[in-house]
């Protein structure tokens, strides 16, 4: 789609915030009004539209995409969406460790053990940590508590939590970022221990680095969305 507007700005109906293009409200792909509960988020979304060049590039508008997802995909059935994310509690990245080499084992422990300790305290749960890739079930109480933490979230936080979980592979780390326990940068660093190790071991690969950078951008955008919701 080519740009057809001159000015994008945040608007309010007194309850919700939206975005208008030359006075015309922005709608989601499903034709619902794009409305959010936060003025800072609406202004940031309006800025994305204002910065559009000659044609729209969805990759350059991640906040708009997350708001669209919250309204069109999550809001109609938040319970089902939350259940999909909650399943990550059964196989969280942080509970699967390398069995060699020792430097990688040490890096994983330094990055991931503090997050598991936080979750133990925060949710009164425990974890089964293993080496290798063979599935090992987590305690039922752990799965239940982490699932509850997800299912109580509103559609907008669920929409933003989704890339944090799916990109990083860890529900625990995503909840730590959501709760402000972990900064987005520290979260990304922790979740890419293996990726960093591989780049160091095998050298730079332009394609792999580009894919990693795209993941990082999506992760950071989701984390920013959560901050702007507050």
C-alpha positions as MATLAB code, in Angstrom:
seq = 'XXXXXXXXXXXXXXXXXXXXXXXXXXXXXXXXXXXXXXXXXXXXXXXXXXXXXXXXXXXXXXXXXXXXXXXXXXXXXXXXXXXXXXXXXXXXXXXXXXXXXXXXXXXXXXXXXXXXXXXXXXXXXXXXXXXXXXXXXXXXXXXXXXXXXXXXXXXXXXXXXXXXXXXXXXXXXXXXXXXXXXXXXXXXXXXXXXXXXXXXXXXXXXXXXXXXXXXXXXXXXXXXXXXXXX';
ca = [
       0.000    0.000    0.000;
       1.283    3.454   -0.893;
       1.225    6.276    1.610;
      -1.971    8.294    1.169;
      -1.880   10.529    4.251;
       0.046   13.583    5.358;
      -0.244   13.493    9.134;
      -0.617   10.665   11.640;
      -1.618   11.533   15.190;
      -2.882    9.915   18.384;
      -6.540   10.568   19.214;
      -8.776    9.859   22.202;
     -12.486    9.278   22.716;
     -12.121    9.846   26.439;
     -11.711    6.149   27.208;
      -9.398    4.649   24.606;
      -6.640    5.964   22.409;
      -6.421    5.485   18.670;
      -4.512    6.739   15.640;
      -5.860    8.944   12.872;
      -4.434    9.553    9.401;
      -5.482   13.034    8.311;
      -8.389   12.691   10.723;
      -9.474    9.227    9.565;
      -9.169    6.476   12.204;
      -6.773    3.604   11.573;
      -8.390    0.187   11.485;
      -6.945   -3.283   11.902;
      -6.767   -5.767    9.003;
     -10.100   -7.185   10.256;
     -11.566   -3.651   10.071;
     -11.850   -3.077   13.818;
     -10.824    0.295   15.185;
      -7.212    0.282   16.319;
      -7.718    1.318   19.940;
      -5.390    0.951   22.912;
      -5.688    1.890   26.580;
      -2.393    3.798   26.763;
      -1.602    7.265   25.420;
       2.157    6.562   25.141;
       1.450    3.454   23.072;
      -0.961    5.312   20.780;
       1.581    8.064   20.243;
       4.316    5.531   19.454;
       2.046    3.777   16.948;
       1.180    7.130   15.369;
       4.893    7.828   15.050;
       5.321    4.577   13.104;
       2.676    5.748   10.641;
       4.184    9.214   10.430;
       7.591    7.735    9.535;
       6.231    5.620    6.681;
       7.935    6.403    3.397;
       6.392    6.068   -0.039;
       5.019    2.592    0.720;
       4.098    0.758    3.912;
       6.661   -1.714    5.236;
       5.041   -3.823    8.001;
       8.468   -4.838    9.332;
       9.088   -1.197   10.191;
       5.816   -0.976   12.149;
       6.072   -3.645   14.874;
       3.949   -1.792   17.439;
       1.120   -1.468   14.944;
       1.434   -5.170   14.178;
       1.244   -6.145   17.843;
      -1.803   -3.934   18.418;
      -3.477   -5.483   15.364;
      -2.692   -8.951   16.692;
      -4.110   -8.128   20.117;
      -7.377   -6.903   18.628;
      -7.882   -9.299   15.716;
      -6.231  -12.523   16.921;
      -6.140  -12.516   20.719;
      -9.201  -10.565   21.830;
     -11.767  -12.924   20.242;
     -10.452  -15.885   22.267;
      -7.770  -14.916   24.797;
      -8.084  -18.196   26.693;
      -7.038  -20.267   23.664;
      -4.178  -17.905   22.825;
      -2.942  -17.960   26.417;
      -3.081  -21.748   26.500;
      -0.726  -21.936   23.523;
       1.846  -19.765   25.288;
       1.368  -21.572   28.595;
       2.530  -24.832   27.006;
       6.055  -23.434   26.960;
       6.094  -24.047   30.719;
       6.399  -27.744   29.921;
       9.690  -27.376   28.027;
      11.292  -24.076   28.936;
      14.652  -23.386   27.291;
      16.236  -22.589   30.656;
      15.754  -26.168   31.859;
      17.641  -27.798   28.959;
      21.404  -27.510   29.276;
      24.358  -28.520   27.177;
      26.379  -31.509   28.375;
      29.573  -30.116   26.830;
      31.814  -28.185   26.450;
      32.345  -26.872   29.951;
      32.619  -23.180   28.982;
      29.152  -23.332   27.386;
      27.763  -25.183   30.411;
      29.148  -22.426   32.622;
      27.694  -19.671   30.444;
      24.244  -21.223   30.480;
      24.360  -21.650   34.237;
      25.447  -18.042   34.793;
      22.688  -16.676   32.565;
      19.846  -19.069   33.329;
      20.195  -20.183   36.963;
      19.321  -16.714   38.361;
      16.143  -16.657   36.261;
      15.039  -20.041   37.521;
      15.786  -18.940   41.082;
      13.647  -15.832   40.540;
      10.770  -17.941   39.245;
      11.092  -20.325   42.198;
      10.688  -17.408   44.606;
       8.076  -15.536   42.592;
       5.737  -18.452   41.914;
       6.698  -20.888   44.706;
       7.639  -23.620   42.227;
      10.568  -25.825   41.314;
      12.106  -27.037   38.050;
      13.612  -30.204   36.671;
      16.832  -29.230   34.892;
      18.368  -31.702   32.458;
      21.151  -32.041   29.894;
      20.482  -32.783   26.255;
      17.291  -32.488   24.222;
      15.242  -35.438   25.495;
      11.940  -34.180   26.877;
      11.728  -34.183   30.667;
       8.372  -33.201   32.225;
       8.225  -30.365   34.714;
       6.379  -30.756   38.028;
       2.608  -30.348   37.530;
       2.506  -27.534   40.083;
       5.146  -25.639   38.101;
       3.205  -25.944   34.873;
      -0.023  -24.928   36.620;
       1.460  -21.837   38.277;
       3.205  -20.563   35.163;
       0.093  -21.242   33.099;
      -1.978  -19.225   35.570;
       0.456  -16.328   35.254;
      -0.224  -16.270   31.515;
      -3.977  -16.857   31.467;
      -4.622  -13.863   33.749;
      -3.099  -11.414   31.253;
      -5.164   -9.106   29.048;
      -5.115   -9.504   25.228;
      -2.577   -6.736   24.643;
      -0.060   -8.141   27.094;
      -0.651  -11.606   25.679;
       0.049  -10.334   22.173;
       3.349   -8.789   23.293;
       4.309  -11.737   25.474;
       3.954  -14.085   22.507;
       7.100  -13.019   20.599;
       9.083  -12.825   23.830;
       8.217  -16.467   24.479;
       8.402  -17.872   20.961;
      11.561  -16.036   19.890;
      13.455  -16.878   23.068;
      11.897  -20.253   23.830;
      11.480  -19.415   27.498;
       8.251  -18.573   29.293;
      10.202  -17.886   32.492;
      12.429  -15.257   30.879;
       9.453  -13.671   29.109;
       7.554  -13.354   32.404;
      10.658  -11.828   34.013;
      10.779   -9.173   31.277;
       7.030   -8.597   31.598;
       7.350   -8.146   35.350;
      10.323   -5.786   35.122;
      12.620   -8.271   36.841;
      14.773   -8.505   33.721;
      15.609   -5.738   31.267;
      14.931   -6.523   27.608;
      18.632   -6.271   26.786;
      19.613   -8.626   29.609;
      16.794  -10.947   28.602;
      17.981  -11.075   25.007;
      21.570  -11.674   26.131;
      20.484  -14.561   28.347;
      18.312  -16.169   25.699;
      20.988  -16.030   23.009;
      23.806  -17.646   24.950;
      23.790  -20.587   22.540;
      23.640  -18.357   19.449;
      26.549  -16.254   20.678;
      28.533  -19.373   21.443;
      27.989  -20.737   17.947;
      29.070  -17.472   16.320;
      32.191  -17.373   18.436;
      33.018  -21.005   17.734;
      32.306  -21.154   14.002;
      32.850  -17.550   13.011;
      30.656  -14.893   11.476;
      27.912  -15.903    9.063;
      26.069  -13.038    7.370;
      22.824  -14.966    6.947;
      22.810  -16.231   10.534;
      23.645  -12.797   11.895;
      20.832  -11.204    9.880;
      18.345  -13.779   11.164;
      19.536  -13.167   14.715;
      19.224   -9.399   14.290;
      15.670   -9.761   12.977;
      14.789  -11.872   16.019;
      16.393   -9.301   18.306;
      14.411   -6.454   16.713;
      11.128   -8.345   17.163;
      12.002   -9.208   20.763;
      12.870   -5.605   21.624;
       9.741   -4.276   19.931;
       7.551   -6.614   21.985;
       9.316   -5.540   25.172;
       8.831   -1.882   24.254;
       5.136   -2.531   23.590;
       4.800   -3.833   27.151;
       6.534   -0.772   28.583;
       4.289    1.571   26.611;
       1.212   -0.262   27.897;
       2.114    0.507   31.512;
];
